[in-house]
Amino acid sequence: MTVKENDVLGALARLTLPDGGSLVDRDMVRALHIDGATVRFVIEAPNPDVARKMEPVRQAAESAVAALPGVENVSIALTAHGPAPAQKAPPSLKVGGHPKPQQGPMKVKGVKRIIAIGSGKGGVGKSTVSSNLAVALARKGKRVGLLDADIYGPSQPRMMGVNKRPASPDGETIIPLEAHGVTIMSIGFMVDENKPVVWRGPMLMGALQQMLGQVQWGELDVLLVDLPPGTGDVQLTLCQKTELSGAIVVSTPQDVALIDARKALGMFELLKTPVLGLIENMSSYVCPKCGHEAHIFGHGGVAKEAESLGAPLLGALPIDLETRLAGDSGVPVAAGDGPMAEAYGRIAEGLIAGGLV
């Protein structure tokens, strides 16, 4: 019998803490990973003083999870959120700075495939596609990570509905957050949402290297990387310094967007990164009252581009109010039911059937 995440959380929810509540309803469970019969997670106490008193709770949680059918091994780390006492300062975790030298492209530990999702220009819905595709793949049973590499405009914290600072037990290792079955890391978790990130190229490269190499991603079938628009430092660093499985390019069908999309495609070709396919976003608009379909940004442009490249058109997604509302609320539309969730589900199924994920 295969243990599920809900089974583990259910067992933890039945454990009552000394001061009331459970680990689940007090949001103290972090980085839950299930690998076959092995369960790993972190209990994050609100502060170090509480953490020092929680060893009995950790032991009780270990016993409760170990008793679940299908579980053979349980590993639970105990950490604390917030400042440590003055006599023992917490480890300092800083993101950014110059990248460290590395020999050859980096292979991220535990991650089978890394797929970049890019676009030639901003505003074509690349981040929306990234978050929803990650959720759709997770709903198909894949172990999925999502790295928000749009350093200057990180939007995944809002779209995925999480915005906490990740824990770091030693000042080096970064424990990512999770939402909707997806493991997530974003520079947006590390900086004030209302303050700009004003960094030069080397700082961007260093931050990307940290988020790939220092984050405890666990065992993943695929890590999706939401790239910034354009063909700049982040794209160059990722393609040259990381073992990428390939890239997906998102564009709207209008000529202006396709001009820039071709530049992104040309960049991936130049950097010898295979293009796994294209996704046409904002392909059409269907009036919710009369059902009339209009092609506001043109029609078929991305399909023609895919055909000329010999790459598959992975899907065509319409303009949809529900998608925008879902992204703003922090619950991607792919996490629910309806036509848009089904559309993203079909794209996920195509990637799985093609052996790309």
Solvent accessible surface area in square Angstrom, and as a share of the most:
residue,aa,sasa,rsa
1,M,175,0.78
2,T,90,0.52
3,V,4,0.02
4,K,124,0.52
5,E,73,0.33
6,N,120,0.62
7,D,51,0.26
8,V,0,0.00
9,L,49,0.25
10,G,24,0.23
11,A,4,0.03
12,L,0,0.00
13,A,50,0.39
14,R,174,0.63
15,L,43,0.21
16,T,110,0.64
17,L,9,0.05
18,P,126,0.79
19,D,108,0.56
20,G,32,0.31
21,G,35,0.34
22,S,4,0.03
23,L,0,0.00
24,V,52,0.30
25,D,104,0.54
26,R,89,0.33
27,D,70,0.36
28,M,8,0.03
29,V,23,0.13
30,R,30,0.11
31,A,8,0.06
32,L,16,0.08
33,H,33,0.15
34,I,39,0.20
35,D,52,0.27
36,G,54,0.52
37,A,30,0.23
38,T,25,0.15
39,V,0,0.00
40,R,111,0.41
41,F,5,0.02
42,V,9,0.05
43,I,0,0.00
44,E,12,0.05
45,A,1,0.00
46,P,65,0.41
47,N,53,0.27
48,P,22,0.14
49,D,71,0.37
50,V,52,0.30
51,A,14,0.11
52,R,149,0.54
53,K,159,0.67
54,M,11,0.05
55,E,65,0.29
56,P,90,0.57
57,V,17,0.10
58,R,48,0.18
59,Q,98,0.43
60,A,43,0.33
61,A,0,0.00
62,E,58,0.26
63,S,73,0.47
64,A,27,0.21
65,V,0,0.00
66,A,50,0.39
67,A,83,0.64
68,L,24,0.12
69,P,82,0.51
70,G,32,0.30
71,V,16,0.09
72,E,138,0.62
73,N,84,0.43
74,V,29,0.17
75,S,58,0.37
76,I,15,0.07
77,A,54,0.42
78,L,54,0.27
79,T,19,0.11
80,A,30,0.23
81,H,84,0.37
82,G,37,0.35
83,P,110,0.69
84,A,25,0.19
85,P,31,0.19
86,A,108,0.84
87,Q,155,0.69
88,K,148,0.63
89,A,84,0.65
90,P,69,0.43
91,P,65,0.41
92,S,80,0.52
93,L,18,0.09
94,K,157,0.67
95,V,24,0.14
96,G,20,0.19
97,G,24,0.23
98,H,143,0.64
99,P,45,0.28
100,K,132,0.56
101,P,138,0.87
102,Q,54,0.24
103,Q,186,0.83
104,G,44,0.43
105,P,76,0.48
106,M,39,0.17
107,K,136,0.58
108,V,7,0.04
109,K,186,0.79
110,G,24,0.23
111,V,9,0.05
112,K,126,0.54
113,R,80,0.29
114,I,6,0.03
115,I,0,0.00
116,A,0,0.00
117,I,0,0.00
118,G,3,0.02
119,S,1,0.01
120,G,13,0.13
121,K,61,0.26
122,G,39,0.37
123,G,72,0.69
124,V,5,0.03
125,G,18,0.17
126,K,12,0.05
127,S,16,0.10
128,T,30,0.17
129,V,0,0.00
130,S,0,0.00
131,S,2,0.01
132,N,4,0.02
133,L,0,0.00
134,A,0,0.00
135,V,1,0.01
136,A,3,0.03
137,L,0,0.00
138,A,20,0.16
139,R,131,0.48
140,K,86,0.37
141,G,63,0.60
142,K,54,0.23
143,R,77,0.28
144,V,2,0.01
145,G,0,0.00
146,L,0,0.00
147,L,0,0.00
148,D,0,0.00
149,A,0,0.00
150,D,17,0.09
151,I,2,0.01
152,Y,121,0.46
153,G,39,0.38
154,P,38,0.24
155,S,34,0.22
156,Q,0,0.00
157,P,11,0.07
158,R,132,0.48
159,M,36,0.16
160,M,1,0.00
161,G,49,0.47
162,V,28,0.16
163,N,85,0.44
164,K,87,0.37
165,R,108,0.39
166,P,6,0.03
167,A,11,0.08
168,S,24,0.15
169,P,74,0.47
170,D,77,0.40
171,G,9,0.08
172,E,93,0.42
173,T,35,0.21
174,I,0,0.00
175,I,6,0.03
176,P,0,0.00
177,L,10,0.05
178,E,53,0.24
179,A,15,0.12
180,H,66,0.29
181,G,49,0.47
182,V,0,0.00
183,T,6,0.04
184,I,0,0.00
185,M,0,0.00
186,S,0,0.00
187,I,0,0.00
188,G,9,0.09
189,F,9,0.04
190,M,23,0.10
191,V,50,0.29
192,D,72,0.37
193,E,110,0.49
194,N,135,0.69
195,K,135,0.57
196,P,109,0.69
197,V,16,0.09
198,V,126,0.72
199,W,49,0.17
200,R,200,0.73
201,G,17,0.16
202,P,51,0.32
203,M,61,0.27
204,L,11,0.05
205,M,57,0.25
206,G,2,0.02
207,A,0,0.00
208,L,1,0.00
209,Q,30,0.13
210,Q,26,0.12
211,M,0,0.00
212,L,4,0.02
213,G,50,0.48
214,Q,38,0.17
215,V,10,0.06
216,Q,92,0.41
217,W,3,0.01
218,G,24,0.23
219,E,73,0.33
220,L,3,0.02
221,D,15,0.08
222,V,0,0.00
223,L,0,0.00
224,L,0,0.00
225,V,0,0.00
226,D,0,0.00
227,L,1,0.00
228,P,20,0.12
229,P,55,0.35
230,G,23,0.22
231,T,65,0.38
232,G,34,0.33
233,D,61,0.32
234,V,5,0.03
235,Q,3,0.01
236,L,71,0.36
237,T,14,0.08
238,L,0,0.00
239,C,16,0.09
240,Q,100,0.44
241,K,86,0.36
242,T,5,0.03
243,E,89,0.40
244,L,30,0.15
245,S,40,0.26
246,G,0,0.00
247,A,0,0.00
248,I,0,0.00
249,V,0,0.00
250,V,0,0.00
251,S,2,0.01
252,T,3,0.01
253,P,6,0.04
254,Q,60,0.27
255,D,108,0.56
256,V,90,0.52
257,A,3,0.02
258,L,6,0.03
259,I,92,0.47
260,D,33,0.17
261,A,1,0.00
262,R,114,0.42
263,K,124,0.52
264,A,1,0.01
265,L,8,0.04
266,G,35,0.34
267,M,18,0.08
268,F,1,0.00
269,E,131,0.59
270,L,142,0.71
271,L,31,0.15
272,K,179,0.76
273,T,8,0.05
274,P,74,0.47
275,V,38,0.22
276,L,23,0.12
277,G,0,0.00
278,L,1,0.00
279,I,0,0.00
280,E,5,0.02
281,N,14,0.07
282,M,45,0.20
283,S,10,0.06
284,S,10,0.07
285,Y,79,0.30
286,V,73,0.42
287,C,33,0.20
288,P,116,0.73
289,K,192,0.82
290,C,97,0.58
291,G,46,0.44
292,H,118,0.53
293,E,89,0.40
294,A,33,0.26
295,H,73,0.33
296,I,106,0.54
297,F,61,0.25
298,G,33,0.32
299,H,125,0.56
300,G,15,0.15
301,G,15,0.14
302,V,0,0.00
303,A,38,0.29
304,K,142,0.60
305,E,21,0.09
306,A,2,0.02
307,E,143,0.64
308,S,89,0.57
309,L,85,0.42
310,G,72,0.69
311,A,16,0.12
312,P,70,0.44
313,L,70,0.35
314,L,31,0.16
315,G,16,0.16
316,A,56,0.43
317,L,2,0.01
318,P,42,0.27
319,I,54,0.27
320,D,40,0.21
321,L,116,0.58
322,E,83,0.37
323,T,16,0.09
324,R,133,0.49
325,L,87,0.44
326,A,16,0.12
327,G,12,0.11
328,D,75,0.39
329,S,81,0.52
330,G,3,0.03
331,V,76,0.44
332,P,2,0.02
333,V,8,0.05
334,A,2,0.02
335,A,34,0.26
336,G,31,0.30
337,D,121,0.63
338,G,22,0.22
339,P,104,0.66
340,M,11,0.05
341,A,13,0.10
342,E,105,0.47
343,A,11,0.08
344,Y,3,0.01
345,G,10,0.09
346,R,149,0.54
347,I,6,0.03
348,A,0,0.00
349,E,83,0.37
350,G,41,0.39
351,L,0,0.00
352,I,53,0.27
353,A,93,0.72
354,G,53,0.51
355,G,45,0.43
356,L,48,0.24
357,V,8,0.05
